[in-house]
Amino acid sequence: MKTAAICTIGDEILIGQIVDTNSSYIAQALNGIGVKVGRMESIADDRTQIISSLDNLLKCCDIVIVTGGLGPTKDDITKPALAELSGAAGYKEDAEQLAIIEQILSRRGIAMLPVNRAQAQVPDTATVIPNKLGTAPIMEFVFDEGRYGHKAVLYSMPGVPFETIAALDDVMQSIKSHFDTEPILHQTICTFGLAESVLAEKIADWEDSLPEYIHLAYLPGTLTGVRLRLSCYGAGSTERAAEFERTTAQLKEMLGTYVYGTGSDSLQSILPHLLQCPPQSAYQETVAVAESCTGGLVSNLITSVPGSSEYYKGSVTSYSNEVKINLLNVPEEVLEQKGAVSRECAEAMARGAACLLDTDYAVATTGIAGPGGGSEEKPVGTCWIAAAHRNPSTGETEVFSRLVQSASKSRKVNMERFAANALNLLRLVIGQKLL
């Protein structure tokens, strides 16, 4: 298995002025060709540090990809550092990159300056991969086994994200010309309803029995639940690929209805599939939302999915009791006796939304997002959610409710947890898979 390190250069990253997105794109591309990323580093615009850090990375990795520090200004010192690291005797001008620079400047109506022309100058130890969208060339440096005890290749890419992304295919092709790689398989199982610690305990024996070439990672999120990412290294082997498929199927079976999807699925993106009736029928089920503490977030998540207008009719954001009573038909005695944050109120809101908007399903939220407003009986983080199903044949409505309790005092975190739990209850009701 070939290994790689990704290194970003620039003080602007270290002081938090910009967010490094290049590393994510590069890592995905490397995984796509069967190269395992073992390290990521960010270093300052310091020539000594650049040389030292890259030298150390080349000692332990087959491939090092660097981004940043290749502009026309004096503070961009990556190129001279790479010249020193690679033992260059001087510089050479790359005609193809110079032509690209001239075209870019001409389109912008900018005259060619010495600093612009200098960007086409590269260390004589480098092979150039033209940067078709920018002025800084991609440089490739090959080190033989005599230097690091193994063949190592370093690529220096521009820091501008769209330029890096556009050049990744060319860089990956270059890597494949230097190394034989084996595919890496990934599968992500999306779960909701089990805390990360509980989930880990539930599958502990299964996880302990995984072969050394299959790895499991836990990826928790407030809106997504816990995603379980399985990775199979060296999957060029038929036996390993088959074992990976069996292992993935075992995990899904163990977790049952806690699994809501795979890959990039989200609780909102699976709704169209759940609501879609057989192709022979023109009828498609519909959804409405009634929200209090989530303030429209559930509706926002549902409508973030293209085509949601086919099944989503609308919502009522009923922050006040008057709206709950007048629009959703929540009985006044429920609010007086049980309060707005109660099972009875949530269930009445769900029934009211389904009736008002004439939908097959409705989901409702009512709670205390914080950071204030809580009490000893109903602390911040308390939320009741309810999902209603109106049978179109009989007109009867069935309602299911759940209490959600979050330990967080963050309003944003709590709203996201409440919204995600509402979507999860909705998918369980639609799929008739209540736990």
C-alpha positions as a LaTeX table, in Angstrom:
\begin{tabular}{lrrr}
\hline
Residue & $x$ (\AA) & $y$ (\AA) & $z$ (\AA) \\
\hline
Met1 & 0.00 & 0.00 & 0.00 \\
Lys2 & 1.50 & 3.31 & $-1.10$ \\
Thr3 & 1.29 & 6.12 & 1.42 \\
Ala4 & 1.07 & 9.89 & 1.01 \\
Ala5 & 1.37 & 13.06 & 3.04 \\
Ile6 & $-0.36$ & 16.35 & 2.28 \\
Cys7 & 1.33 & 19.58 & 3.34 \\
Thr8 & $-0.16$ & 23.07 & 3.14 \\
Ile9 & 2.16 & 26.05 & 3.29 \\
Gly10 & 1.13 & 29.52 & 4.41 \\
Asp11 & 0.90 & 31.70 & 7.50 \\
Glu12 & $-2.69$ & 32.57 & 6.48 \\
Ile13 & $-3.74$ & 28.98 & 7.27 \\
Leu14 & $-1.95$ & 28.85 & 10.60 \\
Ile15 & $-3.51$ & 32.09 & 11.87 \\
Gly16 & $-6.98$ & 30.98 & 10.77 \\
Gln17 & $-7.36$ & 33.64 & 8.09 \\
Ile18 & $-8.39$ & 31.05 & 5.50 \\
Val19 & $-9.69$ & 27.49 & 5.77 \\
Asp20 & $-7.69$ & 24.72 & 4.12 \\
Thr21 & $-10.02$ & 22.93 & 1.71 \\
Asn22 & $-7.30$ & 21.70 & $-0.64$ \\
Ser23 & $-6.27$ & 18.85 & 1.65 \\
Ser24 & $-9.76$ & 17.37 & 1.58 \\
Tyr25 & $-9.92$ & 17.34 & $-2.22$ \\
Ile26 & $-6.40$ & 15.94 & $-2.52$ \\
Ala27 & $-7.08$ & 13.19 & 0.03 \\
Gln28 & $-10.23$ & 12.11 & $-1.82$ \\
Ala29 & $-8.33$ & 11.98 & $-5.11$ \\
Leu30 & $-5.51$ & 9.93 & $-3.59$ \\
Asn31 & $-7.95$ & 7.48 & $-2.04$ \\
Gly32 & $-9.60$ & 7.17 & $-5.41$ \\
Ile33 & $-6.41$ & 5.74 & $-6.94$ \\
Gly34 & $-5.54$ & 3.50 & $-4.01$ \\
Val35 & $-3.08$ & 5.68 & $-2.08$ \\
Lys36 & $-3.48$ & 5.89 & 1.68 \\
Val37 & $-3.05$ & 9.34 & 3.22 \\
Gly38 & $-1.09$ & 8.92 & 6.44 \\
Arg39 & $-0.29$ & 12.51 & 7.35 \\
Met40 & $-1.50$ & 16.07 & 6.91 \\
Glu41 & 0.56 & 19.08 & 7.99 \\
Ser42 & 0.37 & 22.85 & 7.78 \\
Ile43 & 3.58 & 24.84 & 8.00 \\
Ala44 & 4.58 & 28.48 & 8.01 \\
Asp45 & 6.15 & 30.52 & 5.22 \\
Asp46 & 9.61 & 29.76 & 6.53 \\
Arg47 & 12.26 & 28.38 & 4.18 \\
Thr48 & 14.07 & 26.33 & 6.82 \\
Gln49 & 10.86 & 24.85 & 8.15 \\
Ile50 & 9.59 & 24.01 & 4.66 \\
Ile51 & 12.78 & 22.12 & 3.81 \\
Ser52 & 12.93 & 20.31 & 7.15 \\
Ser53 & 9.25 & 19.31 & 7.17 \\
Leu54 & 9.18 & 18.08 & 3.58 \\
Asp55 & 12.42 & 16.17 & 4.06 \\
Asn56 & 10.91 & 14.35 & 7.05 \\
Leu57 & 7.71 & 13.57 & 5.16 \\
Leu58 & 9.62 & 12.16 & 2.20 \\
Lys59 & 11.50 & 9.83 & 4.54 \\
Cys60 & 8.30 & 8.09 & 5.64 \\
Cys61 & 5.95 & 8.49 & 2.66 \\
Asp62 & 6.06 & 7.52 & $-0.99$ \\
Ile63 & 4.21 & 10.63 & $-2.14$ \\
Val64 & 4.13 & 14.15 & $-0.74$ \\
Ile65 & 1.77 & 16.77 & $-2.15$ \\
Val66 & 2.35 & 20.40 & $-1.23$ \\
Thr67 & 0.01 & 23.33 & $-1.83$ \\
Gly68 & 0.64 & 27.05 & $-1.43$ \\
Gly69 & 3.48 & 29.54 & $-1.59$ \\
Leu70 & 3.85 & 29.70 & $-5.38$ \\
Gly71 & 2.63 & 33.21 & $-6.16$ \\
Pro72 & 4.52 & 36.06 & $-7.84$ \\
Thr73 & 5.20 & 37.98 & $-4.61$ \\
Lys74 & 8.36 & 37.98 & $-2.50$ \\
Asp75 & 6.74 & 36.15 & 0.43 \\
Asp76 & 6.13 & 33.06 & $-1.71$ \\
Ile77 & 9.24 & 31.07 & $-0.91$ \\
Thr78 & 8.18 & 27.50 & $-1.65$ \\
Lys79 & 9.94 & 27.36 & $-4.99$ \\
Pro80 & 13.44 & 28.28 & $-3.71$ \\
Ala81 & 12.93 & 25.91 & $-0.78$ \\
Leu82 & 12.11 & 23.08 & $-3.17$ \\
Ala83 & 15.11 & 23.96 & $-5.31$ \\
Glu84 & 17.35 & 23.58 & $-2.27$ \\
Leu85 & 15.65 & 20.39 & $-1.11$ \\
Ser86 & 15.96 & 18.75 & $-4.52$ \\
Gly87 & 19.57 & 19.87 & $-5.06$ \\
Ala88 & 18.86 & 22.04 & $-8.11$ \\
Ala89 & 21.80 & 23.71 & $-9.79$ \\
Gly90 & 19.66 & 26.48 & $-11.23$ \\
Tyr91 & 16.34 & 27.29 & $-12.88$ \\
Lys92 & 14.79 & 26.65 & $-16.30$ \\
Glu93 & 11.92 & 28.34 & $-18.07$ \\
Asp94 & 8.94 & 26.19 & $-18.97$ \\
Ala95 & 7.60 & 27.37 & $-22.32$ \\
Glu96 & 4.15 & 25.79 & $-21.96$ \\
Gln97 & 3.46 & 27.44 & $-18.60$ \\
Leu98 & 4.81 & 30.75 & $-19.89$ \\
Ala99 & 2.33 & 30.63 & $-22.77$ \\
Ile100 & $-0.52$ & 30.00 & $-20.30$ \\
Ile101 & 0.63 & 32.95 & $-18.18$ \\
Glu102 & 0.65 & 35.20 & $-21.25$ \\
Gln103 & $-2.88$ & 34.10 & $-22.21$ \\
Ile104 & $-4.24$ & 34.66 & $-18.70$ \\
Leu105 & $-2.70$ & 38.13 & $-18.40$ \\
Ser106 & $-3.85$ & 39.07 & $-21.89$ \\
Arg107 & $-7.46$ & 38.12 & $-21.09$ \\
Arg108 & $-7.29$ & 40.27 & $-17.98$ \\
Gly109 & $-5.71$ & 43.18 & $-19.85$ \\
Ile110 & $-2.55$ & 43.02 & $-17.71$ \\
Ala111 & 0.92 & 43.59 & $-19.11$ \\
Met112 & 3.54 & 40.89 & $-18.53$ \\
Leu113 & 5.85 & 41.89 & $-15.68$ \\
Pro114 & 9.16 & 40.27 & $-14.69$ \\
Val115 & 7.49 & 38.75 & $-11.61$ \\
Asn116 & 4.89 & 37.10 & $-13.85$ \\
Arg117 & 7.49 & 35.67 & $-16.20$ \\
Ala118 & 9.45 & 34.40 & $-13.21$ \\
Gln119 & 6.57 & 32.09 & $-12.35$ \\
Ala120 & 7.43 & 30.03 & $-15.44$ \\
Gln121 & 10.91 & 29.54 & $-14.02$ \\
Val122 & 11.24 & 26.22 & $-12.15$ \\
Pro123 & 14.17 & 24.39 & $-10.53$ \\
Asp124 & 16.08 & 22.33 & $-13.09$ \\
Thr125 & 15.29 & 19.23 & $-11.02$ \\
Ala126 & 11.56 & 19.64 & $-11.61$ \\
Thr127 & 9.21 & 18.26 & $-14.23$ \\
Val128 & 6.35 & 20.62 & $-14.97$ \\
Ile129 & 2.67 & 19.67 & $-15.09$ \\
Pro130 & 1.04 & 22.73 & $-16.66$ \\
Asn131 & $-1.45$ & 24.64 & $-14.56$ \\
Lys132 & $-4.11$ & 25.38 & $-17.18$ \\
Leu133 & $-6.11$ & 27.75 & $-14.97$ \\
Gly134 & $-3.38$ & 29.72 & $-13.21$ \\
Thr135 & 0.07 & 31.18 & $-13.44$ \\
Ala136 & 1.92 & 28.88 & $-10.99$ \\
Pro137 & 3.00 & 25.58 & $-12.55$ \\
Ile138 & 2.64 & 22.23 & $-10.82$ \\
Met139 & 6.15 & 20.90 & $-10.16$ \\
Glu140 & 7.09 & 17.24 & $-9.80$ \\
Phe141 & 10.30 & 16.15 & $-8.06$ \\
Val142 & 11.43 & 12.51 & $-8.13$ \\
Phe143 & 13.84 & 11.18 & $-5.51$ \\
Asp144 & 15.44 & 7.78 & $-6.06$ \\
Glu145 & 16.03 & 5.10 & $-3.44$ \\
Gly146 & 19.50 & 6.45 & $-2.71$ \\
Arg147 & 18.04 & 9.55 & $-1.04$ \\
Tyr148 & 15.33 & 8.14 & 1.23 \\
Gly149 & 15.69 & 4.37 & 0.97 \\
His150 & 12.64 & 4.20 & $-1.27$ \\
Lys151 & 11.41 & 5.98 & $-4.36$ \\
Ala152 & 9.61 & 9.18 & $-3.39$ \\
Val153 & 7.80 & 11.78 & $-5.47$ \\
Leu154 & 6.90 & 15.30 & $-4.38$ \\
Tyr155 & 4.32 & 17.48 & $-6.11$ \\
Ser156 & 4.04 & 21.21 & $-5.53$ \\
Met157 & 0.61 & 22.60 & $-6.39$ \\
Pro158 & $-0.88$ & 26.11 & $-6.25$ \\
Gly159 & $-2.82$ & 27.19 & $-3.20$ \\
Val160 & $-5.85$ & 28.50 & $-5.12$ \\
Pro161 & $-8.48$ & 25.79 & $-4.61$ \\
Phe162 & $-10.06$ & 25.80 & $-8.08$ \\
Glu163 & $-6.60$ & 25.54 & $-9.67$ \\
Thr164 & $-5.66$ & 22.63 & $-7.41$ \\
Ile165 & $-8.92$ & 20.79 & $-8.08$ \\
Ala166 & $-8.58$ & 21.23 & $-11.84$ \\
Ala167 & $-5.02$ & 19.82 & $-11.79$ \\
Leu168 & $-5.74$ & 16.78 & $-9.62$ \\
Asp169 & $-6.49$ & 14.42 & $-12.52$ \\
Asp170 & $-3.11$ & 15.17 & $-14.10$ \\
Val171 & $-1.31$ & 14.70 & $-10.80$ \\
Met172 & $-3.08$ & 11.40 & $-10.13$ \\
Gln173 & $-2.11$ & 10.17 & $-13.60$ \\
Ser174 & 1.49 & 11.09 & $-12.85$ \\
Ile175 & 1.40 & 9.19 & $-9.55$ \\
Lys176 & 0.05 & 6.10 & $-11.30$ \\
Ser177 & 2.91 & 6.31 & $-13.80$ \\
His178 & 5.40 & 6.07 & $-10.91$ \\
Phe179 & 3.71 & 3.53 & $-8.64$ \\
Asp180 & 1.56 & 0.44 & $-8.83$ \\
Thr181 & $-1.45$ & 1.03 & $-6.60$ \\
Glu182 & $-4.29$ & $-1.14$ & $-5.34$ \\
Pro183 & $-7.85$ & 0.12 & $-4.98$ \\
Ile184 & $-9.25$ & 1.23 & $-1.63$ \\
Leu185 & $-12.93$ & 0.52 & $-1.09$ \\
His186 & $-15.06$ & 2.69 & 1.16 \\
Gln187 & $-18.63$ & 2.23 & 2.31 \\
Thr188 & $-20.46$ & 4.48 & 4.73 \\
Ile189 & $-23.40$ & 3.18 & 6.74 \\
Cys190 & $-25.66$ & 5.95 & 8.03 \\
Thr191 & $-27.29$ & 5.32 & 11.41 \\
Phe192 & $-29.57$ & 7.29 & 13.71 \\
Gly193 & $-30.93$ & 6.65 & 17.16 \\
Leu194 & $-27.88$ & 5.27 & 18.96 \\
Ala195 & $-25.24$ & 7.40 & 20.67 \\
Glu196 & $-21.69$ & 6.79 & 19.48 \\
Ser197 & $-20.68$ & 5.04 & 22.71 \\
Val198 & $-23.77$ & 2.81 & 22.71 \\
Leu199 & $-23.25$ & 1.98 & 19.06 \\
Ala200 & $-19.59$ & 1.10 & 19.67 \\
Glu201 & $-20.55$ & $-1.26$ & 22.49 \\
Lys202 & $-23.27$ & $-2.88$ & 20.38 \\
Ile203 & $-20.85$ & $-3.81$ & 17.59 \\
Ala204 & $-17.70$ & $-4.29$ & 19.71 \\
Asp205 & $-17.34$ & $-8.04$ & 19.09 \\
Trp206 & $-17.98$ & $-7.63$ & 15.38 \\
Glu207 & $-15.42$ & $-4.79$ & 15.19 \\
Asp208 & $-12.81$ & $-6.85$ & 17.05 \\
Ser209 & $-13.19$ & $-9.62$ & 14.48 \\
Leu210 & $-12.46$ & $-7.39$ & 11.47 \\
Pro211 & $-9.46$ & $-8.47$ & 9.37 \\
Glu212 & $-6.44$ & $-6.17$ & 9.53 \\
Tyr213 & $-7.11$ & $-4.77$ & 6.06 \\
Ile214 & $-10.63$ & $-3.52$ & 6.95 \\
His215 & $-10.86$ & $-0.41$ & 9.13 \\
Leu216 & $-13.87$ & 1.18 & 10.81 \\
Ala217 & $-14.30$ & 4.87 & 11.65 \\
Tyr218 & $-17.07$ & 6.58 & 13.63 \\
Leu219 & $-18.27$ & 9.91 & 12.20 \\
Pro220 & $-20.92$ & 11.47 & 14.49 \\
Gly221 & $-22.94$ & 14.55 & 13.56 \\
Thr222 & $-25.95$ & 16.32 & 15.04 \\
Leu223 & $-27.89$ & 16.28 & 11.76 \\
Thr224 & $-26.65$ & 12.94 & 10.45 \\
Gly225 & $-26.46$ & 10.63 & 13.45 \\
Val226 & $-23.40$ & 8.38 & 13.49 \\
Arg227 & $-21.95$ & 7.45 & 10.12 \\
Leu228 & $-19.86$ & 4.29 & 10.13 \\
Arg229 & $-17.19$ & 4.35 & 7.43 \\
Leu230 & $-15.70$ & 1.02 & 6.44 \\
Ser231 & $-12.46$ & 1.06 & 4.44 \\
Cys232 & $-10.88$ & $-1.92$ & 2.73 \\
Tyr233 & $-7.22$ & $-1.56$ & 1.76 \\
Gly234 & $-5.65$ & $-3.65$ & $-0.98$ \\
Ala235 & $-9.07$ & $-4.38$ & $-2.41$ \\
Gly236 & $-7.61$ & $-5.46$ & $-5.75$ \\
Ser237 & $-7.79$ & $-8.97$ & $-4.31$ \\
Thr238 & $-11.04$ & $-10.73$ & $-5.20$ \\
Glu239 & $-11.08$ & $-12.38$ & $-1.78$ \\
Arg240 & $-10.69$ & $-9.07$ & 0.05 \\
Ala241 & $-13.37$ & $-7.36$ & $-2.00$ \\
Ala242 & $-15.78$ & $-10.24$ & $-1.33$ \\
Glu243 & $-14.99$ & $-10.17$ & 2.39 \\
Phe244 & $-15.59$ & $-6.43$ & 2.46 \\
Glu245 & $-19.02$ & $-6.92$ & 0.89 \\
Arg246 & $-19.90$ & $-9.62$ & 3.44 \\
Thr247 & $-18.67$ & $-7.47$ & 6.31 \\
Thr248 & $-20.75$ & $-4.50$ & 5.19 \\
Ala249 & $-23.86$ & $-6.68$ & 4.92 \\
Gln250 & $-23.25$ & $-8.06$ & 8.43 \\
Leu251 & $-23.06$ & $-4.56$ & 9.89 \\
Lys252 & $-26.31$ & $-3.50$ & 8.26 \\
Glu253 & $-28.07$ & $-6.62$ & 9.51 \\
Met254 & $-26.80$ & $-6.12$ & 13.08 \\
Leu255 & $-28.05$ & $-2.53$ & 13.23 \\
Gly256 & $-31.41$ & $-3.13$ & 11.58 \\
Thr257 & $-33.72$ & $-0.14$ & 11.56 \\
Tyr258 & $-31.07$ & 2.12 & 13.06 \\
Val259 & $-29.63$ & 2.19 & 9.52 \\
Tyr260 & $-31.28$ & 4.79 & 7.31 \\
Gly261 & $-28.96$ & 4.92 & 4.34 \\
Thr262 & $-25.49$ & 4.61 & 2.89 \\
Gly263 & $-22.86$ & 6.87 & 1.39 \\
Ser264 & $-23.94$ & 10.51 & 1.32 \\
Asp265 & $-27.57$ & 9.80 & 2.26 \\
Ser266 & $-29.18$ & 12.14 & 4.79 \\
Leu267 & $-32.39$ & 11.86 & 6.78 \\
Gln268 & $-34.01$ & 14.34 & 4.42 \\
Ser269 & $-32.66$ & 12.89 & 1.16 \\
Ile270 & $-34.25$ & 9.47 & 1.77 \\
Leu271 & $-37.79$ & 10.88 & 2.11 \\
Pro272 & $-38.65$ & 10.76 & $-1.62$ \\
His273 & $-37.77$ & 7.07 & $-1.74$ \\
Leu274 & $-39.84$ & 6.33 & 1.36 \\
Leu275 & $-42.85$ & 8.26 & 0.09 \\
Gln276 & $-42.77$ & 7.04 & $-3.51$ \\
Cys277 & $-45.56$ & 4.59 & $-4.29$ \\
Pro278 & $-45.14$ & 1.85 & $-6.92$ \\
Pro279 & $-44.67$ & 3.16 & $-10.47$ \\
Gln280 & $-48.03$ & 1.76 & $-11.50$ \\
Ser281 & $-49.75$ & 4.23 & $-9.19$ \\
Ala282 & $-50.00$ & 7.94 & $-9.85$ \\
Tyr283 & $-50.48$ & 8.55 & $-6.12$ \\
Gln284 & $-47.58$ & 9.80 & $-4.05$ \\
Glu285 & $-47.76$ & 10.40 & $-0.31$ \\
Thr286 & $-47.22$ & 13.87 & 1.08 \\
Val287 & $-45.71$ & 15.52 & 4.16 \\
Ala288 & $-46.33$ & 18.65 & 6.25 \\
Val289 & $-44.42$ & 20.11 & 9.19 \\
Ala290 & $-45.43$ & 21.97 & 12.36 \\
Glu291 & $-42.52$ & 23.57 & 14.19 \\
Ser292 & $-42.05$ & 25.52 & 17.34 \\
Cys293 & $-38.55$ & 25.23 & 18.86 \\
Thr294 & $-36.88$ & 24.35 & 15.55 \\
Gly295 & $-38.12$ & 27.55 & 13.93 \\
Gly296 & $-38.36$ & 26.20 & 10.37 \\
Leu297 & $-35.20$ & 24.08 & 10.37 \\
Val298 & $-37.06$ & 20.82 & 9.67 \\
Ser299 & $-38.75$ & 22.44 & 6.69 \\
Asn300 & $-35.46$ & 23.88 & 5.51 \\
Leu301 & $-33.82$ & 20.45 & 5.58 \\
Ile302 & $-36.69$ & 18.83 & 3.68 \\
Thr303 & $-36.72$ & 21.52 & 0.99 \\
Ser304 & $-32.95$ & 21.34 & 0.55 \\
Val305 & $-33.61$ & 18.19 & $-1.48$ \\
Pro306 & $-34.28$ & 18.84 & $-5.19$ \\
Gly307 & $-37.79$ & 17.80 & $-6.17$ \\
Ser308 & $-39.19$ & 18.10 & $-2.65$ \\
Ser309 & $-42.16$ & 20.07 & $-3.99$ \\
Glu310 & $-43.52$ & 16.74 & $-5.23$ \\
Tyr311 & $-44.20$ & 15.50 & $-1.70$ \\
Tyr312 & $-43.76$ & 18.44 & 0.70 \\
Lys313 & $-46.81$ & 20.69 & 1.00 \\
Gly314 & $-45.73$ & 23.24 & 3.57 \\
Ser315 & $-45.38$ & 24.06 & 7.25 \\
Val316 & $-46.61$ & 26.12 & 10.16 \\
Thr317 & $-43.97$ & 27.69 & 12.39 \\
Ser318 & $-46.12$ & 28.00 & 15.49 \\
Tyr319 & $-43.95$ & 29.82 & 17.97 \\
Ser320 & $-46.84$ & 31.35 & 19.88 \\
Asn321 & $-49.64$ & 29.52 & 21.64 \\
Glu322 & $-52.15$ & 31.58 & 19.64 \\
Val323 & $-50.85$ & 30.07 & 16.38 \\
Lys324 & $-50.90$ & 26.60 & 17.88 \\
Ile325 & $-54.52$ & 27.07 & 18.89 \\
Asn326 & $-55.86$ & 28.99 & 15.89 \\
Leu327 & $-54.02$ & 27.25 & 13.03 \\
Leu328 & $-53.13$ & 23.82 & 14.35 \\
Asn329 & $-56.20$ & 23.32 & 16.53 \\
Val330 & $-54.19$ & 22.53 & 19.67 \\
Pro331 & $-56.78$ & 22.49 & 22.53 \\
Glu332 & $-56.38$ & 25.35 & 24.97 \\
Glu333 & $-56.71$ & 22.97 & 27.90 \\
Val334 & $-53.64$ & 21.05 & 26.67 \\
Leu335 & $-51.55$ & 24.22 & 26.79 \\
Glu336 & $-53.00$ & 25.22 & 30.17 \\
Gln337 & $-52.64$ & 21.83 & 31.84 \\
Lys338 & $-49.63$ & 20.26 & 30.10 \\
Gly339 & $-47.82$ & 23.23 & 28.60 \\
Ala340 & $-46.50$ & 23.86 & 25.11 \\
Val341 & $-43.54$ & 21.54 & 25.70 \\
Ser342 & $-45.46$ & 18.31 & 26.18 \\
Arg343 & $-46.35$ & 15.07 & 24.46 \\
Glu344 & $-49.96$ & 16.15 & 24.16 \\
Cys345 & $-49.07$ & 19.44 & 22.47 \\
Ala346 & $-46.68$ & 17.81 & 20.00 \\
Glu347 & $-49.26$ & 15.19 & 19.05 \\
Ala348 & $-51.97$ & 17.82 & 18.59 \\
Met349 & $-49.62$ & 19.91 & 16.43 \\
Ala350 & $-48.85$ & 16.93 & 14.19 \\
Arg351 & $-52.54$ & 16.07 & 13.81 \\
Gly352 & $-53.36$ & 19.70 & 13.14 \\
Ala353 & $-50.68$ & 20.09 & 10.44 \\
Ala354 & $-51.78$ & 16.91 & 8.64 \\
Cys355 & $-55.40$ & 18.11 & 8.69 \\
Leu356 & $-54.71$ & 21.75 & 7.83 \\
Leu357 & $-52.42$ & 20.96 & 4.90 \\
Asp358 & $-54.22$ & 17.76 & 3.89 \\
Thr359 & $-51.18$ & 15.48 & 3.92 \\
Asp360 & $-50.61$ & 11.80 & 4.61 \\
Tyr361 & $-47.88$ & 12.52 & 7.14 \\
Ala362 & $-46.91$ & 15.39 & 9.41 \\
Val363 & $-44.14$ & 15.87 & 11.94 \\
Ala364 & $-44.09$ & 18.38 & 14.80 \\
Thr365 & $-41.52$ & 19.77 & 17.26 \\
Thr366 & $-42.01$ & 21.68 & 20.50 \\
Gly367 & $-39.26$ & 22.21 & 23.04 \\
Ile368 & $-36.70$ & 24.44 & 24.71 \\
Ala369 & $-33.64$ & 25.14 & 22.57 \\
Gly370 & $-32.01$ & 27.51 & 25.06 \\
Pro371 & $-29.77$ & 28.88 & 26.26 \\
Gly372 & $-32.52$ & 30.28 & 28.54 \\
Gly373 & $-36.13$ & 29.36 & 29.17 \\
Gly374 & $-35.64$ & 26.03 & 30.91 \\
Ser375 & $-36.94$ & 24.86 & 34.28 \\
Glu376 & $-36.18$ & 22.05 & 36.70 \\
Glu377 & $-39.04$ & 20.04 & 35.27 \\
Lys378 & $-38.29$ & 20.93 & 31.64 \\
Pro379 & $-34.61$ & 21.89 & 31.30 \\
Val380 & $-32.95$ & 23.37 & 28.24 \\
Gly381 & $-32.57$ & 20.60 & 25.68 \\
Thr382 & $-36.04$ & 19.12 & 26.24 \\
Cys383 & $-38.13$ & 18.55 & 23.14 \\
Trp384 & $-41.23$ & 16.56 & 22.29 \\
Ile385 & $-41.61$ & 15.45 & 18.68 \\
Ala386 & $-44.57$ & 13.73 & 17.10 \\
Ala387 & $-45.30$ & 12.23 & 13.71 \\
Ala388 & $-48.84$ & 11.69 & 12.42 \\
His389 & $-50.11$ & 9.40 & 9.67 \\
Arg390 & $-53.52$ & 10.07 & 8.16 \\
Asn391 & $-54.96$ & 7.03 & 6.43 \\
Pro392 & $-56.41$ & 8.37 & 3.16 \\
Ser393 & $-58.90$ & 5.52 & 2.98 \\
Thr394 & $-60.39$ & 5.77 & 6.47 \\
Gly395 & $-59.47$ & 9.32 & 7.40 \\
Glu396 & $-58.14$ & 8.08 & 10.76 \\
Thr397 & $-54.95$ & 9.58 & 12.15 \\
Glu398 & $-52.32$ & 7.65 & 14.08 \\
Val399 & $-49.71$ & 9.60 & 16.05 \\
Phe400 & $-46.34$ & 8.54 & 17.46 \\
Ser401 & $-44.33$ & 10.74 & 19.82 \\
Arg402 & $-40.88$ & 10.79 & 21.38 \\
Leu403 & $-39.09$ & 12.77 & 24.06 \\
Val404 & $-35.70$ & 14.13 & 23.01 \\
Gln405 & $-33.30$ & 15.35 & 25.67 \\
Ser406 & $-30.02$ & 17.09 & 24.85 \\
Ala407 & $-27.33$ & 17.94 & 27.38 \\
Ser408 & $-26.11$ & 20.86 & 25.28 \\
Lys409 & $-26.80$ & 24.49 & 26.16 \\
Ser410 & $-26.10$ & 25.57 & 22.58 \\
Arg411 & $-29.22$ & 26.79 & 20.82 \\
Lys412 & $-27.86$ & 25.82 & 17.40 \\
Val413 & $-26.85$ & 22.31 & 18.49 \\
Asn414 & $-30.19$ & 21.69 & 20.18 \\
Met415 & $-32.21$ & 22.91 & 17.22 \\
Glu416 & $-30.23$ & 20.62 & 14.93 \\
Arg417 & $-30.70$ & 17.62 & 17.25 \\
Phe418 & $-34.42$ & 18.26 & 17.54 \\
Ala419 & $-34.80$ & 18.62 & 13.76 \\
Ala420 & $-32.81$ & 15.48 & 13.03 \\
Asn421 & $-34.81$ & 13.47 & 15.55 \\
Ala422 & $-38.02$ & 14.75 & 13.98 \\
Leu423 & $-36.90$ & 13.58 & 10.53 \\
Asn424 & $-35.84$ & 10.25 & 11.98 \\
Leu425 & $-39.21$ & 9.69 & 13.65 \\
Leu426 & $-40.89$ & 10.64 & 10.39 \\
Arg427 & $-38.86$ & 8.10 & 8.41 \\
Leu428 & $-39.65$ & 5.37 & 10.97 \\
Val429 & $-43.37$ & 6.12 & 10.80 \\
Ile430 & $-43.38$ & 6.22 & 7.00 \\
Gly431 & $-41.39$ & 2.99 & 6.82 \\
Gln432 & $-43.46$ & 1.42 & 9.62 \\
Lys433 & $-40.21$ & 0.58 & 11.42 \\
Leu434 & $-40.75$ & 2.04 & 14.85 \\
Leu435 & $-38.07$ & 0.83 & 17.29 \\
\hline
\end{tabular}
